[in-house]
Amino acid sequence: MPQYDYDLIVIGSGPGGQRAAIQAAKLEKRVAIIEKKTVMGGTCINTGTIPSKTLREAVMHLSGYRERSFYGSSYAVKQNITMQDLLFRTNLVIKHEQDVTRHQVMRNNVELIEGWGSFTGPNKVRVESVDNHGSQELTAEKIIIAVGTTATKNDKIPFDPETVFTSDEILDLARLPKTLVVVGAGVVGTEYTTIFAALGVRITLIDKRPVLLDFVDDEIADSLAYQMRENRVTLRLGEEVSSIETIQDEHGKRVKILLQSGKQVIAEKVLYSIGRTGNTFRLGLELAGITPDDRGRIKVNTHFQTEAPNVYAVGDVIGFPSLASTSMEQGRLAACHAFGVEASIVPSLLPFGIYTIPEISMVGRSEEELTQANIPYEVGKARYREIARGQIIGDNTGLLKLIFHQETKQLLGVHIIGEQASELVHIGQAVLSFNGTIDYFVNTVFNYPTLAECYKIAALDGLNRLGG
């Protein structure tokens, strides 16, 4: 048997890499994580999930957004909010999560190696020092790639930190713009659109697709679009950008965006958000027998194995759904499979959380999916304005929607838009996992007043639609 330096080497310390390393360590394997940055957590903690969600929470608080239904649209906790106000909270949370992540890894006796990792063979990884002070070659029986992604850029776009940037640089903004164009209405672009719109920034959102978030239930996506327009967001859907250029006029340095339809938009700044590209360009994948796609993403099988059987890949680098929660599970499952341990999840019951304002969450199947599959279904709805808790927190637009089988009443999907949607969805997820029916919600007592009551109201509404 060949001897290796480690049983498992993980390249990248984001959610997927961290969970994979800790799972393998709990199986009493010798594990090392290679991380190119001086801090752990990857994009999730440092520039992506945690910063954007903390920024959102700071905006919700300082802008007084939640209380405006009570105190008027001019209400704010702080006038003249600055980027520094928002980043104060964001930076505290980032530092705390970095420390927690490092502590978890150290507590499980996972070795942390700082540097750039790249393959020199299927079982070999060279680690180059970040400060170019040498390199070392390590071997491992199994290797897991968890390098994440970076914001996709176009060589024809004049990127600069001051006017045209991606979500990876958004925390470096010196000040809030008065006008902003967001190119790309995916999850990231839509989240930042609503966050900045809540601060009063005039936003134009451009995307060549004809609808927002085409994987979201149509009714929920329509509700989001309506509320975005209520916050003075201009939606340019079905439009494609032909060019972006910086201009200098009496108003200072600005950006002009030309659309293929002939329209043009001028704004102070542009957030370019057309997707993510895998961080695989320096990995030397060809030396491991692995070929990424044109976006740098790696193809894997159901066990997260790549073309090289001893090499696995997890997280954003393998593509959709690119969520921190799913990346964690992918890391756990990959480590278990690598060392012959049984483990599984239910892929169809992965919850989605989209932290727009208002937030969206869903689990299970949508009306569109069920219609295409010729499955007879009915829906039940509860609006937050019908619920005492909705009135208390000032959310009069929230909606919880249950989709269930027309004959058996088995729950098939849960779709929510409104406050605490990403928390509320897990009640429905539990019922889905046990193949429960909407009778569960009818016969269950929920605390009063809570948003969870929406489940009972929606279930009763659904029974009424059946004539029950």
HELIX and SHEET records of a PDB file:
HELIX    1   1 PRO A   15  LYS A   26  1                                  12    
HELIX    2   2 GLY A   42  ASN A   46  1                                   5    
HELIX    3   3 THR A   49  LEU A   62  1                                  14    
HELIX    4   4 TYR A   65  GLU A   67  5                                   3    
HELIX    5   5 ARG A   68  TYR A   71  1                                   4    
HELIX    6   6 MET A   83  ARG A  107  1                                  25    
HELIX    7   7 SER A  167  ASP A  172  5                                   6    
HELIX    8   8 VAL A  187  ALA A  197  1                                  11    
HELIX    9   9 ASP A  218  GLU A  230  1                                  13    
HELIX   10  10 LEU A  285  ALA A  288  5                                   4    
HELIX   11  11 GLY A  315  ILE A  318  5                                   4    
HELIX   12  12 ALA A  324  ALA A  338  1                                  15    
HELIX   13  13 PRO A  347  LEU A  349  5                                   3    
HELIX   14  14 GLU A  367  GLN A  372  1                                   6    
HELIX   15  15 TYR A  384  GLU A  386  5                                   3    
HELIX   16  16 ALA A  388  ILE A  393  1                                   6    
HELIX   17  17 ALA A  421  SER A  433  1                                  13    
HELIX   18  18 ASP A  439  ASN A  443  1                                   5    
HELIX   19  19 GLU A  453  ARG A  465  1                                  13    
SHEET    1   A 6 GLU A 111  GLU A 114  0                                        
SHEET    2   A 6 VAL A  31  GLU A  35  1                                        
SHEET    3   A 6 TYR A   6  ILE A  11  1                                        
SHEET    4   A 6 SER A 135  ILE A 145  1                                        
SHEET    5   A 6 LYS A 124  GLU A 128 -1                                        
SHEET    6   A 6 TRP A 116  GLY A 121 -1                                        
SHEET    1   B 5 GLU A 111  GLU A 114  0                                        
SHEET    2   B 5 VAL A  31  GLU A  35  1                                        
SHEET    3   B 5 TYR A   6  ILE A  11  1                                        
SHEET    4   B 5 SER A 135  ILE A 145  1                                        
SHEET    5   B 5 VAL A 311  ALA A 313  1                                        
SHEET    1   C 2 THR A 149  ALA A 151  0                                        
SHEET    2   C 2 ARG A 276  GLY A 278 -1                                        
SHEET    1   D 5 VAL A 164  PHE A 165  0                                        
SHEET    2   D 5 LYS A 269  TYR A 272  1                                        
SHEET    3   D 5 THR A 179  VAL A 183  1                                        
SHEET    4   D 5 ARG A 202  ASP A 207  1                                        
SHEET    5   D 5 THR A 234  LEU A 237  1                                        
SHEET    1   E 3 VAL A 241  ASP A 249  0                                        
SHEET    2   E 3 GLY A 252  LEU A 259 -1                                        
SHEET    3   E 3 GLN A 264  ALA A 267 -1                                        
SHEET    1   F 5 PHE A 352  ILE A 354  0                                        
SHEET    2   F 5 ILE A 360  GLY A 364 -1                                        
SHEET    3   F 5 LEU A 411  ILE A 417 -1                                        
SHEET    4   F 5 LEU A 399  HIS A 405 -1                                        
SHEET    5   F 5 TYR A 377  ARG A 383 -1                                        
END                                                                             
